Amino acid sequence: MVGGVLAVVVAVAVTLVISLASSARTSAHGCIYVTIPAATGAQEISRCGATARATCATALVPGAFTRQAAPVVAAQCRKAGLRVGS
């Protein structure tokens, strides 16, 4: 019985360590990471440098992103310290 409890404690500890070590990416230092949910799945945007700046410059342009996604992308641009709009 003690062995079973010990095995469960070890399994929980390993799971906790793995979940803490594999944290999600965040927007910072000129890089944007955005996951945009959609009815058929999600789109992940991961850009840095000039590509990220170009994405942020057009984030609020009609047609660049959906009406729901544009403010999310703009918020992540601001979080990364990038200018939104031209």
DSSP file (Angstrom, degrees, kcal/mol; ACC not computed):
  #  RESIDUE AA STRUCTURE BP1 BP2  ACC     N-H-->O    O-->H-N    N-H-->O    O-->H-N    TCO  KAPPA ALPHA  PHI   PSI    X-CA   Y-CA   Z-CA
    1    1 A M     >        0   0    0      0, 0.0     4,-2.1     0, 0.0     5,-0.2   0.000 360.0 360.0 360.0 -42.4    0.0    0.0    0.0
    2    2 A V  H  >  +     0   0    0      1,-0.2     4,-2.4     2,-0.2     5,-0.2   0.886 360.0  54.2 -63.0 -38.2    2.8    2.4    0.8
    3    3 A G  H  > S+     0   0    0      2,-0.2     4,-2.2     1,-0.2    -1,-0.2   0.883 107.4  50.5 -63.2 -39.0    4.4    1.6   -2.5
    4    4 A G  H  > S+     0   0    0      2,-0.2     4,-2.0     1,-0.2    -2,-0.2   0.914 111.4  46.9 -65.8 -43.6    1.2    2.5   -4.4
    5    5 A V  H  X S+     0   0    0     -4,-2.1     4,-2.3     1,-0.2    -2,-0.2   0.905 112.0  51.4 -64.3 -41.5    0.9    5.8   -2.6
    6    6 A L  H  X S+     0   0    0     -4,-2.4     4,-2.3     1,-0.2    -2,-0.2   0.894 108.4  51.6 -63.0 -40.6    4.5    6.6   -3.2
    7    7 A A  H  X S+     0   0    0     -4,-2.2     4,-2.3     2,-0.2    -1,-0.2   0.895 110.1  49.0 -63.6 -40.6    4.1    5.8   -7.0
    8    8 A V  H  X S+     0   0    0     -4,-2.0     4,-2.4     2,-0.2    -2,-0.2   0.910 110.7  50.3 -65.4 -42.6    1.1    8.2   -7.1
    9    9 A V  H  X S+     0   0    0     -4,-2.3     4,-2.2     1,-0.2    -2,-0.2   0.909 111.6  47.9 -62.6 -42.5    3.1   10.9   -5.4
   10   10 A V  H  X S+     0   0    0     -4,-2.3     4,-2.5     2,-0.2    -1,-0.2   0.913 111.2  50.9 -64.7 -42.4    6.0   10.5   -7.8
   11   11 A A  H  X S+     0   0    0     -4,-2.3     4,-2.2     1,-0.2    -2,-0.2   0.905 111.4  47.7 -62.3 -42.2    3.6   10.5  -10.8
   12   12 A V  H  X S+     0   0    0     -4,-2.4     4,-2.3     2,-0.2    -1,-0.2   0.902 111.7  50.6 -65.6 -41.0    2.0   13.8   -9.6
   13   13 A A  H  X S+     0   0    0     -4,-2.2     4,-2.3     2,-0.2    -2,-0.2   0.914 110.8  48.3 -63.9 -43.1    5.4   15.4   -9.0
   14   14 A V  H  X S+     0   0    0     -4,-2.5     4,-2.4     2,-0.2    -2,-0.2   0.922 111.7  50.1 -63.6 -43.8    6.6   14.4  -12.5
   15   15 A T  H  X S+     0   0    0     -4,-2.2     4,-2.3     1,-0.2    -2,-0.2   0.903 111.0  49.7 -61.1 -42.2    3.4   15.8  -14.1
   16   16 A L  H  X S+     0   0    0     -4,-2.3     4,-2.0     2,-0.2    -1,-0.2   0.910 110.6  49.0 -63.9 -43.8    3.8   19.1  -12.1
   17   17 A V  H  X S+     0   0    0     -4,-2.3     4,-2.0     1,-0.2    -2,-0.2   0.912 112.5  48.3 -63.9 -43.2    7.4   19.5  -13.1
   18   18 A I  H  X S+     0   0    0     -4,-2.4     4,-1.6     1,-0.2    -2,-0.2   0.912 111.3  49.9 -64.7 -42.8    6.6   18.9  -16.8
   19   19 A S  H  < S+     0   0    0     -4,-2.3    -1,-0.2     1,-0.2    -2,-0.2   0.863 113.4  45.7 -67.4 -34.3    3.7   21.3  -16.8
   20   20 A L  H  < S+     0   0    0     -4,-2.0     3,-0.4     1,-0.2    -1,-0.2   0.836 112.3  51.2 -75.2 -32.6    5.7   24.1  -15.2
   21   21 A A  H  < S+     0   0    0     -4,-2.0     2,-0.7     1,-0.2    -2,-0.2   0.767 104.9  57.6 -76.4 -25.6    8.7   23.5  -17.5
   22   22 A S  S  < S+     0   0    0     -4,-1.6    -1,-0.2    -5,-0.2     2,-0.1  -0.493  75.9 167.3-106.4  63.8    6.6   23.7  -20.7
   23   23 A S        -     0   0    0     -2,-0.7    -3,-0.1    -3,-0.4     2,-0.1  -0.376  40.1 -98.9 -76.0 156.1    5.0   27.1  -20.3
   24   24 A A        -     0   0    0      1,-0.1    -1,-0.1    -2,-0.1     2,-0.1  -0.359  40.4-103.2 -72.4 152.5    3.3   28.8  -23.2
   25   25 A R        -     0   0    0     -2,-0.1     2,-0.3     1,-0.0    -1,-0.1  -0.438  38.0-162.2 -73.3 150.6    5.0   31.4  -25.3
   26   26 A T        -     0   0    0     -2,-0.1     2,-0.4     6,-0.0     8,-0.1  -0.922  26.2 -97.7-131.4 158.9    4.1   35.0  -24.7
   27   27 A S        +     0   0    0     -2,-0.3     2,-0.3     6,-0.3     5,-0.2  -0.619  63.2 127.9 -77.2 129.1    4.6   38.2  -26.7
   28   28 A A  B >   +A   31   0A   0      3,-1.5     3,-1.6    -2,-0.4    52,-0.2  -0.947  50.2  23.9-172.3 156.0    7.6   40.2  -25.6
   29   29 A H  T 3  S-     0   0    0     50,-0.3    52,-0.1    -2,-0.3    51,-0.1   0.831 130.8 -43.3  52.1  44.6   10.8   41.9  -26.8
   30   30 A G  T 3  S+     0   0    0     50,-2.0    19,-1.0     1,-0.2     2,-0.4   0.553 116.0 107.6  83.3   7.2    9.7   42.4  -30.4
   31   31 A C  E <   -AB  28  48A   0     -3,-1.6    -3,-1.5    17,-0.2     2,-0.4  -0.959  51.8-156.2-119.2 137.8    8.1   39.0  -30.9
   32   32 A I  E     - B   0  47A   0     15,-2.9    15,-2.3    -2,-0.4     2,-0.4  -0.925   9.6-176.8-114.9 139.4    4.4   38.3  -31.1
   33   33 A Y  E     + B   0  46A   0     -2,-0.4     2,-0.4    13,-0.2    -6,-0.3  -0.969  15.7 166.8-132.2 114.1    2.7   35.0  -30.3
   34   34 A V  E     - B   0  45A   0     11,-2.7    11,-3.5    -2,-0.4     2,-0.5  -0.991  24.5-159.8-133.4 136.3   -1.0   34.9  -30.9
   35   35 A T  E     - B   0  44A   0     -2,-0.4     9,-0.2     9,-0.2    -2,-0.0  -0.976  13.7-163.0-113.9 118.5   -3.5   32.0  -31.0
   36   36 A I  E     - B   0  43A   0      7,-3.3     7,-2.3    -2,-0.5     2,-0.1  -0.886  12.1-141.7-104.8 112.3   -6.7   33.0  -32.8
   37   37 A P  E     + B   0  42A   0      0, 0.0     2,-0.3     0, 0.0     5,-0.2  -0.418  25.2 174.5 -72.7 148.0   -9.6   30.7  -32.2
   38   38 A A  E >   - B   0  41A   0      3,-2.9     3,-1.1    -2,-0.1     0, 0.0  -0.911  46.2-100.0-144.2 170.6  -12.0   29.9  -35.0
   39   39 A A  T 3  S+     0   0    0     -2,-0.3     3,-0.1     1,-0.3    -1,-0.0   0.811 122.9  40.3 -64.6 -30.0  -14.9   27.6  -35.7
   40   40 A T  T 3  S-     0   0    0      1,-0.1     2,-0.3    -3,-0.0    -1,-0.3   0.303 131.9 -66.4-103.3   9.0  -12.8   25.1  -37.5
   41   41 A G  E <   -B   38   0A   0     -3,-1.1    -3,-2.9     2,-0.0     2,-0.3  -0.998  67.0 -62.4 144.6-145.8   -9.7   25.2  -35.2
   42   42 A A  E     -B   37   0A   0     -2,-0.3     2,-0.5    -5,-0.2    -7,-0.0  -0.976  27.0-139.0-142.2 154.6   -7.2   27.8  -34.4
   43   43 A Q  E     -B   36   0A   0     -7,-2.3    -7,-3.3    -2,-0.3     2,-0.5  -0.962  16.6-152.5-114.0 130.2   -4.5   29.8  -36.1
   44   44 A E  E     -B   35   0A   0     -2,-0.5     2,-0.5    -9,-0.2    -9,-0.2  -0.896   5.7-164.0-104.8 128.9   -1.2   30.4  -34.4
   45   45 A I  E     +B   34   0A   0    -11,-3.5   -11,-2.7    -2,-0.5     2,-0.4  -0.958  13.6 170.1-112.6 122.9    0.9   33.5  -35.3
   46   46 A S  E     +B   33   0A   0     -2,-0.5     2,-0.3   -13,-0.2   -13,-0.2  -0.906  15.4 152.0-135.5 103.7    4.5   33.5  -34.2
   47   47 A R  E     -B   32   0A   0    -15,-2.3   -15,-2.9    -2,-0.4     2,-0.3  -0.973  18.5-174.8-139.0 148.4    6.6   36.3  -35.6
   48   48 A C  E >>  -B   31   0A   0     -2,-0.3     3,-1.0   -17,-0.2     4,-0.7  -0.923  51.4  -4.4-135.5 161.6    9.7   38.3  -34.7
   49   49 A G  H 3> S-     0   0    0    -19,-1.0     4,-2.3    -2,-0.3     5,-0.2  -0.259 124.8  -2.7  64.2-136.3   11.6   41.2  -36.0
   50   50 A A  H 3> S+     0   0    0      1,-0.2     4,-2.4     2,-0.2    -1,-0.2   0.842 134.5  54.6 -62.3 -35.9   10.6   42.8  -39.3
   51   51 A T  H <> S+     0   0    0     -3,-1.0     4,-2.1     2,-0.2    -1,-0.2   0.903 109.4  47.3 -65.8 -40.4    7.9   40.3  -39.9
   52   52 A A  H  X S+     0   0    0     -4,-0.7     4,-2.5     2,-0.2    -2,-0.2   0.907 111.4  51.0 -66.6 -41.4    6.3   41.1  -36.5
   53   53 A R  H  X S+     0   0    0     -4,-2.3     4,-2.1     1,-0.2    -2,-0.2   0.904 110.8  48.8 -62.1 -41.1    6.5   44.8  -37.1
   54   54 A A  H  X S+     0   0    0     -4,-2.4     4,-1.2     2,-0.2    -1,-0.2   0.898 111.1  49.9 -65.6 -40.6    4.8   44.4  -40.5
   55   55 A T  H  < S+     0   0    0     -4,-2.1     3,-0.4     1,-0.2     4,-0.3   0.920 112.4  47.2 -63.0 -43.9    2.1   42.3  -39.0
   56   56 A C  H >< S+     0   0    0     -4,-2.5    29,-1.9     1,-0.2     3,-0.8   0.849 106.2  58.4 -68.1 -34.1    1.5   44.9  -36.3
   57   57 A A  H 3< S+     0   0    0     -4,-2.1    -1,-0.2    27,-0.3    -2,-0.2   0.818 117.0  33.6 -64.6 -29.5    1.5   47.7  -38.8
   58   58 A T  T >< S+     0   0    0     -4,-1.2     3,-1.2    -3,-0.4    -1,-0.2   0.294  85.8 108.0-107.7   8.7   -1.4   46.1  -40.6
   59   59 A A  T <  S+     0   0    0     -3,-0.8     6,-0.2    -4,-0.3    15,-0.2   0.843  88.2  35.3 -58.6 -36.6   -3.2   44.5  -37.6
   60   60 A L  T 3  S+     0   0    0     -4,-0.4    -1,-0.3    -3,-0.2    -2,-0.1   0.360  88.0 116.8-101.8   5.2   -6.1   46.9  -37.7
   61   61 A V  S X> S-     0   0    0     -3,-1.2     3,-2.2     1,-0.1     4,-0.6  -0.579  79.7-102.2 -72.1 131.2   -6.3   47.3  -41.5
   62   62 A P  B 34 S+c   65   0B   0      0, 0.0    -1,-0.1     0, 0.0     4,-0.1  -0.310 107.0  19.3 -56.1 130.2   -9.7   46.0  -42.8
   63   63 A G  T 34 S+     0   0    0      2,-0.6     3,-0.1    -3,-0.0    -3,-0.0   0.167  97.6  95.7  96.0 -17.6   -9.2   42.6  -44.3
   64   64 A A  T <4 S-     0   0    0     -3,-2.2     2,-0.3     1,-0.2    -5,-0.1   0.933 101.5  -2.2 -70.5 -44.6   -5.9   41.8  -42.6
   65   65 A F  B  < S-c   62   0B   0     -4,-0.6    -2,-0.6    -6,-0.2    -1,-0.2  -0.901  90.3 -85.8-137.1 165.3   -7.6   39.9  -39.8
   66   66 A T     >  -     0   0    0     -2,-0.3     4,-2.4     1,-0.1    -1,-0.1  -0.246  45.7-104.3 -67.1 164.5  -11.1   39.1  -38.8
   67   67 A R  T  4 S+     0   0    0      1,-0.2    -1,-0.1     2,-0.2    -2,-0.0   0.839 123.0  44.9 -60.3 -33.8  -13.0   41.6  -36.8
   68   68 A Q  T  > S+     0   0    0      1,-0.1     4,-0.6     2,-0.1    -1,-0.2   0.830 114.9  46.9 -79.6 -32.3  -12.6   39.5  -33.7
   69   69 A A  H  > S+     0   0    0      1,-0.2     4,-2.5     2,-0.1     3,-0.4   0.823  95.5  72.9 -80.8 -31.8   -8.9   38.7  -34.2
   70   70 A A  H  X S+     0   0    0     -4,-2.4     4,-2.6     1,-0.2     5,-0.2   0.887  98.1  45.9 -55.6 -47.1   -7.7   42.2  -35.0
   71   71 A P  H  > S+     0   0    0      0, 0.0     4,-2.2     0, 0.0    -1,-0.2   0.848 112.3  52.5 -66.6 -29.9   -7.9   43.5  -31.4
   72   72 A V  H  X S+     0   0    0     -4,-0.6     4,-1.9    -3,-0.4    -2,-0.2   0.932 111.8  45.0 -67.9 -45.6   -6.3   40.4  -30.0
   73   73 A V  H  X S+     0   0    0     -4,-2.5     4,-2.1     1,-0.2    -1,-0.2   0.922 113.1  51.3 -63.3 -44.0   -3.3   40.7  -32.5
   74   74 A A  H  X S+     0   0    0     -4,-2.6     4,-2.4    -5,-0.2    -2,-0.2   0.900 108.3  51.7 -60.8 -41.4   -3.1   44.5  -31.7
   75   75 A A  H  X S+     0   0    0     -4,-2.2     4,-2.1     1,-0.2    -1,-0.2   0.896 110.3  48.3 -63.5 -40.0   -3.0   43.8  -27.9
   76   76 A Q  H  X S+     0   0    0     -4,-1.9     4,-1.7     2,-0.2    -1,-0.2   0.848 108.9  54.3 -70.2 -32.6   -0.2   41.3  -28.4
   77   77 A C  H  <>S+     0   0    0     -4,-2.1     5,-2.9     2,-0.2     4,-0.4   0.936 109.9  46.5 -62.7 -46.3    1.7   43.7  -30.5
   78   78 A R  H ><5S+     0   0    0     -4,-2.4     3,-1.2     1,-0.2    -2,-0.2   0.894 109.8  54.2 -62.6 -39.1    1.5   46.3  -27.7
   79   79 A K  H 3<5S+     0   0    0     -4,-2.1   -50,-0.3     1,-0.3    -1,-0.2   0.840 107.9  50.1 -63.8 -33.0    2.6   43.7  -25.2
   80   80 A A  T 3<5S-     0   0    0     -4,-1.7   -50,-2.0   -52,-0.2    -1,-0.3   0.480 121.0-109.9 -83.7  -2.6    5.7   43.0  -27.3
   81   81 A G  T < 5S+     0   0    0     -3,-1.2     2,-0.3    -4,-0.4    -3,-0.2   0.712  72.9 138.3  82.5  20.9    6.4   46.7  -27.5
   82   82 A L      < -     0   0    0     -5,-2.9    -1,-0.3    -6,-0.2     2,-0.2  -0.757  57.1-109.2-103.0 148.5    5.6   47.0  -31.2
   83   83 A R        -     0   0    0     -2,-0.3     2,-0.5     1,-0.0    -1,-0.0  -0.532  25.8-142.8 -75.7 135.7    3.7   49.9  -32.8
   84   84 A V        +     0   0    0     -2,-0.2   -27,-0.3   -27,-0.1   -28,-0.1  -0.870  66.3   8.5 -99.9 129.7    0.2   49.1  -34.0
   85   85 A G              0   0    0    -29,-1.9   -27,-0.1    -2,-0.5   -26,-0.0  -0.240 360.0 360.0  90.7 175.5   -0.9   50.8  -37.2
   86   86 A S              0   0    0    -29,-0.1    -1,-0.2    -2,-0.1   -29,-0.1   0.466 360.0 360.0 -88.2 360.0    1.2   52.8  -39.7
